[in-house]
Amino acid sequence: MEVYTYSEARQKLAMVLDQAENTGKVLIRRKDGRTFALVPEIIASSPLDVPSIKANITTQEIVDIVREGRERESKS
């Protein structure tokens, strides 16, 4: 884990942010000795957030496919 002085962190902010992203944590130490941790934020995404695809199918065809699948399940 890297430790930067406040001045270094200020002068090289982009590099410090990249370092935090790559390693998970960077420490910044002030002149008075206090230390602060810079940690990248974890962005929670929905499991339903998936990329779309191009499909040549109508809404009615999708409804029919789903309905057919449900009818098969209810017969089992």
PyMOL commands that set and color helices and strands:
alter all, ss='L'
color gray80, all
select helices_A, chain A and resi 6-11+13-23+59-75
alter helices_A, ss='H'
color red, helices_A
select strands_A, chain A and resi 2-5+26-29+35-38
alter strands_A, ss='S'
color yellow, strands_A
deselect
rebuild
show_as cartoon
